[in-house]
Structure formats: C-alpha cells, structure tokens
C-alpha cells in the first residue's frame, strides 16, 4: 500500500510539473507575440498607425520664452513645440499617451504638463472621441538638438519614434529705410 501511495504522489508531482511547464510555455509565447511588434522610426510628415491611433507630426518650433513681460514663461533650456495630430480609429473614446523626446546620447525629456500660453496647445491629458482627432502643439523643455519623439498606441504597448532634425527657421524681418540718407544708384 505504501508503494501505491508513493506512485500516486509521484504521478501528482509529474502532473503538476507538466501543468506548470505548459503554463510557462503559454505565457512566454504570449510575450513573444507582444515583443514581435517592430519599433520603427518615421520621418516628420509621415502617417504613423499605432494600435487605433494615427499620428502625423507636421512641424517644430523653438522658443526662448512663452508670453511677454512679467507674465513670460522662461524654460530651463528652450521651449520646443511639436505640432501634430492624433486620430482615433477605434469605435470608443481613447486616451492618447504622453510623448517623450530622446536625444542621440539617450537623454530623455518628457512632455510638459502645463501648456499655459502655448498657441494651439494639444493638451496633456488627451481624450479623443471615436473617429475624431486631436491636433495642436505638444510642449517640451529641452536643449536644441536632434531628437526622436517617442509615441505609443492607446495601451502603451506598441511604440514608434518620429525623427525630428534640428532646425532653426530664420525669417528675415523687413528693415525700414533710414530717413535723410540718399540711396546710391
């Protein structure tokens, strides 16, 4: 009888071990499926579909301050605005995750939560209704460099990057003529 009891215990142990091994295999296969999504880098202006969000980053702008006079906001580095749109292709409301800038050295600069004074601010907490879009400027405080902006799907599981080259747009202002000076012909 002791021998039968020992065989029964051994059978239970082997059976439990097989169940644990099968569960581990299923869990690891699930992880492989999630990791198989390729992390790509897109150029500005390209349409990027992540999950149920379609992103397009249009343009960038560097600012030394936001606002005027005593009410001006001054950044630690420089204010960096990224104009973009996020379209919801799901049949329900979704939250568009926050963005992060990453430079070539691996430094990260998160999106700022306060958009006070930012023209066409896209908002920090972005809830987008079904088949609608959110469009505007995301705000960062970062030194002028080449960046990649990290974007994600509504779950945060699928990630992509938008390559943002370092550009300073320079506009030549109109200079008024000085009175009393003759122009040389």
Buried (B, 14 or more C-beta within 10 A) or exposed (E): EEEEEEEEEEEEEEEEEEEEEEEEEEEEEEEEEEEEBEEEEBEBEBEBEBBBBBBBBEBBBBBEEBEEEEEEBEBEBBBBBBBBBBBBBBEEEBBBBBBBBBBEEEEEBEBBEEBEBBEEBBBBEBEBEEEEBBEBBBBBBBBEBEBBBBBBBBEEEBBBBBBBEEEEEEEEEEEEEEEEEEEEE
